[in-house]
Amino acid sequence: MRLRFYNARILSLKDGFDISEGEIVVEDDRIVYLGQEKDREGEAFDRQIDCKKNLLMPGFKNAHTHSGMSVLRSLADDLPLSEWLNTRIFPIEAKMTEEDIYTMSKLSVLEYLTSGITACFDMYLTPGSIAASMDDAGFRCVQVGAVNNFSQSPALVEKMYTELNRPGSLQSYIMGCHAEYTTSLELLKELSGLVHKYKAPFFLHLAETKAEVEGCIERYGKGPLKVADEIGLFDFGGGIYHGIYLDEDDFGIMKKRGLYVVTNPASNLKLSSGICPVDEYMKRDIPVAIGTDGPASNNCLDMFREMFLVAGLTKFRTMDAAAADANEILKMATVNGARCMGLDECDVLDTGKKADMIMLDLNMPNMQPLNNISKNIVYSGSKINVKMTMINGKILYENGEFFIDETPEEIYDKVESIKKRIVNG
Amino acid sequence: MRLRFYNARILSLKDGFDISEGEIVVEDDRIVYLGQEKDREGEAFDRQIDCKKNLLMPGFKNAHTHSGMSVLRSLADDLPLSEWLNTRIFPIEAKMTEEDIYTMSKLSVLEYLTSGITACFDMYLTPGSIAASMDDAGFRCVQVGAVNNFSQSPALVEKMYTELNRPGSLQSYIMGCHAEYTTSLELLKELSGLVHKYKAPFFLHLAETKAEVEGCIERYGKGPLKVADEIGLFDFGGGIYHGIYLDEDDFGIMKKRGLYVVTNPASNLKLSSGICPVDEYMKRDIPVAIGTDGPASNNCLDMFREMFLVAGLTKFRTMDAAAADANEILKMATVNGARCMGLDECDVLDTGKKADMIMLDLNMPNMQPLNNISKNIVYSGSKINVKMTMINGKILYENGEFFIDETPEEIYDKVESIKKRIVNG
């Protein structure tokens, strides 16, 4: 397949935030040309797309999510956290099959595509069926181990790590566990053994709530980041999801180990967890990526909302309207996300990079006039602006239509019957 | 004109948050039937619309905005507040003509329509050209006086109040001033004279920043709400925009005078103003409405974003995930907004009410499965879900197309040339 996108504005994010005018040529899964428009007479293309001066940019990377939880969306809003988990989420999760999670994950893929998200960093119960679902849809997914005392195991992590990380695949796998507070020290040490065996980075939920950190200090006399670091889990890098409650020593560990923090502002507000100190990470050059968290807590999977929240909450936290420059936030949602997930070929638009690319409609009222396009994406962008989402050189969403292996109606019908069985049943 | 919307889900908001299935018939500007589907054979309709089980509900009311500031969108993001106002906003505003504000206001109308907003409570410089713009577009607008020491006057307020409040018009006018900190006590007293002459409610920006309240205490030995109340500005009701920094006595005044607070969470975050204590208002049964504030500070005009923020920020503020029930927030964005703006005929869907109605697409991934539709609109809704926006019985936006007096392209072109003259010129 050979596709040409001409008459475009291009925000490559390769160096800085400048926007150029020109064209992009995609051949199979890669960008083979990005630059000024050329005379292409005589060249063969499967399709030539007039971008009408709309914007091409790298797809958003959703750096923390639980795609399979979509059946739980809006099922239990406005409840205290413990009631939400114990009386609503856990009992329903207990009834889910591998096949259910296959279908729910695909529902989330549809929503990612509407938000210009071209890859997700997914943690959930059944890595095999999640990989199958994402792969069947043509969606790029990096899974992370979800070991805890109740599900998954270091053996499963090693199995998925060796099976899923094949060159050329849309699926990949990073080692991890659910969280310190749900995983015994013994299990954590076993995982550290794997980390060292494969020299692999490691990720987990960490410092999402104050109670979690306090509980850990009670157990071990220190916070969860120190516990994890001291047993060597971060010896080959990795990162933490949430990262709201860290102390100065923790920031030192993050910096020393080259760890990423993935912030999930909508979920953190909705579950009353707190506000991630993004300014503190930025000040220390600790890279920040952005995630939606799962649809049960958020409830939506929308990178535009998350980007605005990172900006707004940081300005609020610091009481400084100049804090958290929108361009830096756009970088978090794209470049940093890709690198945090090991997707170095999908970080920016450039010749030789993977064609994971979106087109944003600038001819909508929320983008007019075009004073500062890159900043306005963060402050005013919406799913309504996503005209196209391309992953690995394939257009999966364009002008409101989906081009994956199943139709939305087929997926909705299956989700509805799962819901009847495990929620209402 | 006679229109029938059948095969619909209906969230009337008349009593509670139940959703029924049925149909709505609109005749000219009003709803003439809402209920179960009837055999309509032989009845004449200009159009019968199959809603495909999508949701009809009252349009959102944007209860605080400055529509004419759209040319300033993304012009000066990420700056400290004083630099933003003094070096960017004020110098450009000084160059705006009545005609410019006519065009900018219409650009904002386009965006309101994409967000299912059917009326706005607008405060800006040139009430005559704003009314003309909104009226030409067919958009319902309640303007509020913007008197301060530098522009407008009590005489203009009286003129607009008597001229714009005509029965059957889409335009109306409520007395008000910009804010205590920009308006002399003498002018405020003159306005109070008008309030008493016409027994009229009164609105102003109040307690948006801590510095504003502290400045007022320095000037008068008390905060701005007390200053305004003591000279009788609230003797016939009204309300305040923002209302972030109030003390216990202030809440007492709000309650006693039956005042509304209009919260603007996105703008308050982006400008580092603070978080409105919505829970404190709710606890005291002081009605809350929701606004976007202007596109220069926000930058977008999107009620979905604002609703999520009211929920999320209140849950954060109180550290209680059960605080600020989403259904109450949906009511703030519709019913409370309408009543605050004096639009009692546009508050809910019911026989005899004005047909200010929207259709939300439930067949999108962010709405599936349909566990709790009304709450999910607040937590997961997006402009992408707005299929139709109807004002006063006329469809102004449907499936991405606009049906107002000018095309988007005509408006964008005019805005571009205004921008060239007053921003770049």
Interface residues (C-beta under 8 A of the other chain):
Chain A: S70 V71 L72 R73 S74 L75 D77 D78 L79 P80 L81 W84 L107 S108 L110 E111 T114 A266 N268 L269 K270 L271 S272 G274 I275 P295 N298 N299 C300 L301 D302 R305 F308 L309 A311 G312 L313 K315 F316 T318 M319 D320 A321 A322 A323 A324 D325 A326 N363 M364 P365 N366 Q368 P369 N371 N372 I373 K375 N376 Y379 S380 G381 S382 K383 I384 P408 E409 I411 Y412 V415 E416 K419 V423
Chain B: S70 V71 L72 R73 S74 L75 D77 D78 L79 P80 L81 W84 L107 S108 L110 E111 T114 A266 N268 L269 K270 L271 S272 G274 I275 P295 N298 N299 C300 L301 D302 R305 F308 L309 A311 G312 L313 K315 F316 T318 M319 D320 A321 A322 A323 A324 D325 A326 N363 M364 P365 N366 Q368 P369 N371 N372 I373 K375 N376 Y379 S380 G381 S382 K383 I384 P408 E409 Y412 V415 E416 K419 V423
